[in-house]
Amino acid sequence: MIKVSVLYANGKDTKFDMEYYCNRHIPMVWQLLGSALKGASVDQGVSGEEPGSPAPYVAMGHLLFDSVKAFQTSFGQHAQAIVADIPKYTNSEPTIQISEVKL
């Protein structure tokens, strides 16, 4: 299983519309990627290591696929539409990490 994590860095001027992300963007991604997408989750940053400190990431989206190839095949044909939607919910430049799920 492969997890594609999309990390949105937090900053002084970062804006993030969690309602839009959860209710519009992620459902759009599900629809576009179809059966290749095996699962999705969204995390909202609460704080950093020290209580009350800002979270390093305002949000994180995680997408599960059977393989890197399944991700690349499904995402590639819809990348333009998915990326074009980003400015509708954030001004944070996302960082992408692809990981192999071990547990």
Secondary structure as UniProt FT lines:
FT   STRAND          2..9
FT   TURN            12..13
FT   HELIX           18..20
FT   HELIX           21..25
FT   HELIX           26..33
FT   HELIX           34..36
FT   STRAND          39..44
FT   TURN            51..52
FT   STRAND          57..65
FT   HELIX           68..76
FT   TURN            77..78
FT   HELIX           79..85
FT   HELIX           86..88
FT   STRAND          94..100
//
